[in-house]
Every structure is written in C-alpha cells, then in structure tokens.
Amino acid sequence: MSGTELLSPVPLEPLHDELRDLIAASRQRLAAAVNAELTLLYWRIGQRLASEVLGGARAQYGAQLMDRLGERLAGEFGRGFEAKNLRRMVQFAQAFTDGAIVATLSRQLSWSHVVALLPLKSAEARQHYAEQASLERWSVRELRQQIERKAFERRVIASAQAPEANALVAAAALSPSSAAAGTSPAQVFKDPYFLDFLGLRQGYDEADLETAILRQLEAFILELGRGFAFVERQKRMVIDGEDFYLDLLFFHRRLRRLVAIELKLGRFKAAHKGQMELYLKWLDKHERQPDEEAPIGLILCAESSREQVELLQMHKDGITVAEYWTELPPKAELEQRLHEALVEARERLARRGVLLARGEDE
C-alpha cells in the first residue's frame, strides 16, 4: 500500500469554515484600517483648508477656492472630494480639534458616523454621541435615531431631576468614556426612561402602557439600550398553585442575565420590592440557564420615591427602580432646562475637580 493511500482525506466543511473565518476576519480588519486612515485624512484636509484657505485675509475668496479645489480633486480622486465634502472636512476639523481624540474616533466610527455628528452645535453633545456610538457599537441609523430623539439632552435634563446624584450623572453624560463599558446592571440601566414615543393619552392604565410598549417594541428596546432582547410578555409563574404574571421579560446579552421588568403607574412602593424579589427567585430557579448570571429586575414607575429606594438598598438584591416619562416639556422649555442643566453640570464638575485636587469630597 502506497503512502498516498494511507493518508485520510481532509474533511471539506471544517476546512472551508476555518478559511472563510480567516478571510472574513482579514477583510474586517482591512476595512477598519482603511476607514481609520480615510477619517484621519479627511481631518487633516479639513485642518489644512481651515487654516490656509478659510482663515485670515484668504477668507474672502476661500469659498471660490474651495469650489475649484473640489472640482480638481474630484476629477482626480472621485466624488468624495467634491467641494461639499471638503466643507464637511473643515467642519470636522473645527468640531474635533484634538488630534488624539480624532485618532481614537477614527478607529471606532465610520466617516458616515462623523457626518451625522457634525450638525450638532454643542461640543458636549458631539462628544457624548461619539463615545456612546463607539461604546454601544451603534450603526449610523441608530446614531441618527438617538440624535433625533435628543438622547443627550434628555440625559442631561434628567440628571437635574436628582440633585443628590447630579454630579455623578452629569459626569457620565458629559464624558461617557470615564464610565466602564456597561458590564454591570448599574451601568446598563438609566433613570429616567423617556417613553413619549408611546403616544399615551391621559387616563391610561398598566395594560395600556404594556400594550403600547409591545406595539413600539423597537423604540422601547432602543430606549433601554443596546444588548436587550425581548423574551416574553405576561410571563406566567405558578407558585403554591397561584398564578403570577411578570409584565415583561428580556435578556441582556452582554450581562448574560434575564431582566424582569415591572410597570407601575404611580409612585414606587416598598411592596414592589417584595413582588420583584419573588419573581427573580422564581426565574433563577426555573428559567436560568447554566451559563447565565442571576436574573435582575427593573421596576419602572411614574415616580421613583428615591428615599425609599435608598433605604431599601434595592441594588443589593439586583433590583433597579427608575422613572418613566410619557411626555416631554415644549421645545423652548426643553432647551432652557438643557442650558441650565449644562451650566450646573459644568459648575459641579469644576467644584468636584477642585475638591479632588485637595483630597476632599463633596
């Protein structure tokens, strides 16, 4: 028998799968490297144009020169270098002046992400959305949805509703990179949740609220945050022969936990804790898979009764209490409250920085 006949044939499928994964991973790394290089290139072009073409005495004829440059460069390198795109590059350089930040940004977001950020007037808003898009791996569509829903403005205004936690919440809102990557329940949940997209009318009940959430499930999951997957509504639990029903059951992929959500119309009550504890223990016993962490709970209330929540130390039992808002104030009032909240946040952060430098705390 020859040596060739002794060799067993290589299985096709495993080898194909391995090579396919190698090719796909290589292409992904190549695309990321190309995107990073292009984004840095656009920033450098924007810097050059801002300083040499639009600045000083040249500003008078800068627009005409941009048009001529765009026409030439587009003819040589394609439509990506037309005058309108050159102007976006200038906006990019003016909005993000720190080269180190741009270098990091270029490795995490595409040029389309950057273009979506450019119309934002606030530097804090641009920083927030850029870092959250990177952290949560938002698509361009998801980023635009967050901007349209004014996620940053709502977060800052919400922080003003809780003075005792304002410094911490404002710090997270103004500098999301200072927070961890959302690997614990405390970093995944937020307060409040904005459910104005549900379109609820006065006099709605818990069933109306639940039905509206299921009808707008995609928007609700977007408000919850990345990583949530819907499992079941009105989850039935039989305990001592009695039926209990959990409003909503989700699973969080990054936390690897079931997330039980209860909806309450009024203020938080201490009895809600016992109800959620019962549900979590049942889920832990009957639904938790071997590779999962213990289930956690989120109680959504119209008002969160912060002192009761603090005294009950809900976090120790894996339970978070948060408010939900079904209506927002008018645009003018929203903008005024945003301005006041931003000013207060900056002042508190500045005071906190001084205290920390002295080795003190608030």
C-alpha positions in Angstrom: 0.0 0.0 0.0 1.5 3.4 -1.0 2.0 6.3 1.4 -0.6 8.3 -0.5 -3.3 5.6 0.1 -2.5 5.7 3.9 -3.5 9.4 4.1 -7.1 10.1 5.1 -8.9 12.8 3.1 -9.2 16.2 4.8 -12.9 17.0 5.6 -14.1 19.7 3.4 -16.6 21.6 5.6 -14.4 22.2 8.7 -11.5 23.4 6.4 -13.9 25.6 4.4 -15.3 27.2 7.6 -11.9 27.9 9.0 -10.6 29.5 5.8 -13.9 31.5 5.5 -13.5 32.8 9.0 -9.8 33.8 8.3 -10.8 35.7 5.1 -13.8 37.4 6.8 -11.7 38.5 9.8 -8.9 39.8 7.5 -11.4 41.8 5.4 -12.9 43.2 8.5 -9.5 44.4 9.8 -8.6 45.8 6.4 -11.9 47.7 6.2 -11.4 49.1 9.7 -7.8 50.1 8.8 -9.0 51.8 5.6 -11.8 53.6 7.4 -9.4 54.9 10.1 -6.9 56.1 7.5 -9.6 57.9 5.5 -11.1 59.6 8.5 -7.7 60.8 9.6 -7.1 62.0 6.0 -10.3 63.9 6.0 -9.4 65.6 9.3 -6.0 66.6 8.0 -7.5 68.0 4.9 -10.1 69.9 6.9 -7.4 71.3 9.2 -5.3 72.5 6.2 -8.3 74.1 4.5 -9.5 75.8 7.7 -6.1 77.4 8.4 -4.9 78.1 4.9 -8.0 78.7 2.8 -10.7 80.0 5.2 -8.6 81.9 7.7 -7.3 85.4 7.7 -7.4 87.5 4.6 -8.0 84.5 2.4 -11.4 84.0 3.8 -12.9 86.5 1.3 -12.2 84.2 -1.7 -12.0 80.9 0.3 -15.4 79.7 -0.9 -14.4 80.1 -4.6 -11.1 78.4 -4.0 -12.9 75.5 -2.3 -15.1 75.1 -5.3 -12.1 75.0 -7.6 -10.2 72.6 -5.4 -13.2 70.3 -5.1 -13.6 70.2 -8.9 -10.0 69.3 -9.4 -9.7 66.8 -6.6 -13.0 65.1 -7.5 -11.7 64.7 -11.1 -8.6 63.0 -9.8 -9.8 61.0 -6.8 -13.6 60.7 -7.1 -16.8 62.4 -5.8 -15.7 62.0 -2.2 -13.6 65.1 -2.6 -16.2 67.4 -4.1 -16.5 70.9 -2.6 -19.5 70.0 -0.4 -17.4 67.1 1.1 -14.4 69.4 1.6 -16.6 71.7 3.6 -17.6 68.8 5.8 -14.0 68.0 6.4 -13.5 71.6 7.5 -16.5 71.2 9.9 -14.9 68.0 11.2 -11.6 69.7 11.9 -13.3 72.6 13.6 -15.6 70.4 15.7 -12.9 68.0 16.8 -9.7 69.9 17.4 -7.7 67.3 19.4 -5.7 65.0 17.1 -5.5 62.3 19.8 -9.3 62.2 20.1 -9.7 62.1 16.3 -7.2 59.2 16.1 -9.2 57.2 18.6 -12.5 58.2 16.9 -11.2 57.1 13.5 -10.6 53.5 14.7 -14.2 53.2 16.2 -16.6 55.1 13.9 -17.0 55.4 10.2 -17.0 58.7 8.2 -20.8 58.4 7.9 -21.0 58.4 11.7 -18.8 61.6 11.8 -21.0 63.3 9.2 -24.1 62.6 11.4 -22.3 64.3 14.3 -21.3 67.4 12.5 -24.6 69.4 12.6 -24.7 69.2 16.5 -24.0 72.6 18.0 -22.9 71.5 21.4 -19.4 70.1 21.9 -20.7 68.1 24.9 -23.4 66.6 22.7 -20.9 65.6 19.9 -18.6 64.0 22.5 -21.5 62.1 24.1 -22.9 60.7 20.9 -19.5 59.9 19.5 -18.4 58.0 22.6 -21.8 56.3 23.1 -21.9 55.2 19.4 -18.4 53.7 19.9 -19.3 52.1 23.2 -22.6 50.7 22.1 -21.5 50.0 18.5 -24.4 51.9 17.1 -25.0 51.7 13.3 -25.3 55.1 11.5 -29.1 54.6 11.6 -29.1 54.0 15.3 -26.9 57.1 15.9 -29.3 59.3 13.9 -32.2 57.9 15.8 -30.6 58.7 19.1 -29.8 62.3 17.9 -33.4 62.7 16.6 -34.7 61.6 20.0 -32.4 64.0 21.7 -30.9 61.3 23.9 -28.1 63.5 25.2 -30.4 66.5 26.0 -32.8 64.2 27.9 -29.9 62.6 29.8 -28.6 66.0 31.0 -32.1 67.3 31.9 -32.8 64.0 33.8 -29.7 64.5 35.8 -31.0 67.8 37.0 -34.1 66.0 38.4 -31.9 64.2 41.0 -29.7 66.8 42.8 -28.2 64.2 45.1 -26.7 62.3 42.2 -26.3 65.2 39.8 -22.5 65.3 39.8 -22.1 61.6 39.0 -24.9 61.5 36.4 -23.7 64.8 34.8 -20.1 63.5 34.7 -21.3 60.4 32.9 -23.3 62.4 30.5 -20.5 64.8 29.6 -17.8 62.2 29.5 -19.1 58.7 28.8 -15.6 57.3 28.3 -15.0 57.8 32.0 -17.6 55.1 32.7 -16.9 51.4 32.4 -18.1 49.6 29.3 -21.5 48.8 30.7 -20.8 45.4 32.1 -22.8 45.7 35.4 -26.5 46.3 35.9 -25.8 49.7 37.4 -24.1 50.8 34.2 -26.8 49.3 31.9 -29.9 50.8 33.5 -30.6 54.5 33.5 -33.1 56.9 35.1 -35.5 58.2 33.8 -36.6 56.3 30.7 -38.3 58.5 28.1 -41.4 56.8 26.7 -43.0 59.8 25.0 -43.0 57.8 21.7 -45.7 55.6 23.0 -48.3 58.3 22.4 -50.3 57.5 25.6 -53.4 59.6 26.4 -54.5 60.8 29.8 -56.1 58.0 31.9 -54.1 55.1 30.6 -53.7 52.0 32.8 -50.9 49.5 33.1 -52.4 47.3 30.4 -52.4 50.3 28.0 -48.8 51.0 28.9 -47.7 47.4 28.3 -49.6 47.2 25.0 -48.1 50.5 23.8 -44.6 49.2 24.6 -45.2 46.0 22.7 -46.6 48.0 19.8 -43.4 50.2 19.8 -41.1 47.4 20.8 -38.2 48.5 18.6 -38.3 52.1 20.0 -38.6 50.7 23.6 -35.5 48.5 23.2 -33.6 51.4 21.7 -34.5 53.4 24.8 -33.5 50.6 27.1 -30.1 50.4 25.4 -28.1 48.0 23.3 -27.9 44.4 24.3 -31.6 43.9 25.3 -33.5 41.1 23.6 -37.3 40.6 24.1 -38.3 37.2 25.5 -41.9 37.3 26.7 -44.8 39.4 27.9 -47.0 38.4 30.9 -44.6 35.7 31.9 -46.7 33.1 33.9 -45.3 31.8 37.1 -47.1 29.2 39.2 -46.2 29.5 42.9 -48.1 27.5 45.6 -50.8 26.8 43.0 -51.3 30.5 42.4 -50.7 32.3 39.1 -48.4 35.3 39.0 -47.6 37.3 35.8 -44.5 39.3 35.1 -45.1 42.3 32.8 -42.1 42.0 30.5 -39.1 39.6 30.4 -36.0 40.5 28.5 -32.5 39.0 28.2 -29.3 41.1 28.2 -26.6 39.6 26.0 -23.7 41.4 27.5 -24.7 40.8 31.1 -25.9 37.3 30.2 -28.9 37.7 32.5 -32.6 37.6 32.3 -34.1 41.0 33.0 -37.6 41.2 34.6 -39.4 44.5 34.1 -42.5 45.5 36.1 -44.6 48.6 35.1 -46.2 50.7 37.8 -48.5 53.7 37.2 -47.9 55.6 40.4 -45.0 56.2 42.8 -42.7 53.4 43.9 -43.9 51.5 47.0 -41.9 49.3 49.3 -44.2 46.3 48.5 -43.0 46.4 44.9 -39.6 45.2 46.1 -41.1 42.0 47.6 -43.0 41.3 44.4 -39.9 41.7 42.2 -37.8 39.6 44.6 -40.3 36.7 44.3 -40.2 36.9 40.5 -36.4 37.0 40.4 -36.1 33.9 42.7 -38.6 32.0 40.6 -36.8 32.9 37.4 -33.5 31.9 39.0 -34.9 28.5 39.9 -36.9 27.7 36.8 -35.6 29.8 33.8 -31.9 30.5 34.4 -29.6 28.5 32.1 -26.3 27.0 33.4 -24.2 29.6 31.6 -26.2 32.6 32.8 -25.8 35.0 35.7 -28.6 35.5 38.2 -31.7 37.4 36.9 -32.1 41.1 37.7 -35.1 43.3 37.8 -36.2 46.8 36.7 -39.2 48.5 38.2 -40.5 51.3 36.0 -42.6 53.8 38.0 -44.2 57.2 37.2 -42.2 58.4 40.3 -39.3 56.5 41.9 -39.5 57.5 45.6 -35.8 57.9 45.9 -35.5 57.9 49.7 -37.4 54.6 50.0 -35.3 53.1 47.2 -32.1 54.2 49.0 -33.3 52.9 52.4 -34.3 49.5 51.0 -30.9 49.2 49.3 -32.5 47.7 46.2 -29.3 47.3 44.3 -28.1 44.6 46.7 -31.0 42.4 45.6 -30.3 43.0 41.9 -33.3 45.4 41.5 -33.2 48.8 39.9 -36.0 51.4 40.2 -36.4 54.1 37.6 -38.9 56.6 36.5 -40.5 56.8 33.1 -41.7 59.9 31.4 -44.6 59.7 28.8 -44.5 63.4 28.0 -41.8 66.0 27.5 -42.0 69.8 28.0 -42.3 72.1 25.0 -39.2 72.7 22.9 -38.5 76.1 24.3 -38.7 74.9 27.8 -36.7 71.8 27.0 -33.9 74.0 25.6 -33.9 76.3 28.6 -33.8 73.4 31.0 -31.0 71.9 29.0 -29.0 75.1 29.1 -29.4 75.4 32.9 -28.6 71.7 33.5 -25.4 72.0 31.4 -24.3 75.1 33.2 -24.9 73.5 36.6 -23.2 70.3 35.5 -20.1 72.1 34.4 -20.0 74.1 37.7 -20.4 70.9 39.8 -17.7 69.1 37.8 -15.4 72.0 38.3 -16.0 72.1 42.0 -15.6 68.4 42.2 -12.2 68.7 40.4 -11.0 71.3 42.9 -12.1 69.2 45.9 -10.5 66.0 44.5 -7.3 68.0 43.9 -7.4 68.9 47.6 -8.0 65.3 48.6 -11.6 66.2 49.7 -15.0 65.1 48.6 -18.5 66.8 48.3 
